[in-house]
Structures are given as C-alpha cells and as structure tokens.
C-alpha cells in the first residue's frame, strides 16, 4: 500500500510496478481482505496529500500527528489496518 501512495506522489513507473505487484502478492497472502481497495485508497491519499519530499520533518514533528496530518492533507488510512490485522 505504501508503494501505491509513493507512486501517486512521484509518478515513477517503477513505483507503479511495485504497487501493482505487491497488491497481487498481498491479495494471495491475505485472501478475503480488501487489499486492492487499500492500494487504491493509498494511491488516492498520495494524490491528495501535499508533496512530502519537501517537508522538513524535524521541524514538523513538533506540531503533533493530528496537526501534521491536517497541514499535509493526510487523512488516516481506513483500509490498511483491516488488511494488515493479525499479520
């Protein structure tokens, strides 16, 4: 799912390939879990989020997680935890 987010941010074809192949690997590893939907959600979150490569993380962390998520337009993932539960 992280690869889907990173692909949306960078648009690098290699990241897209990784997202696609990991999606199928995870779907086989966790049958019945919403893997495909979680990867799509990660991609959409990456497209909506601010460009993370330019963030000064050391300075940003003092604002707390909720403030940082709001500033960077990062909604918490909904499906990731359902896929990775009891991994």
Secondary structure, 3 states (H helix, E strand, C coil): CHHHHHHHHHCCHHHHHHHHHHHHHHHHHCCCCCHHHHHHHHHHHHHHCCCHHHCCHHHHHHHHHHHHHHHHCCCCCCCHHHHHCCC
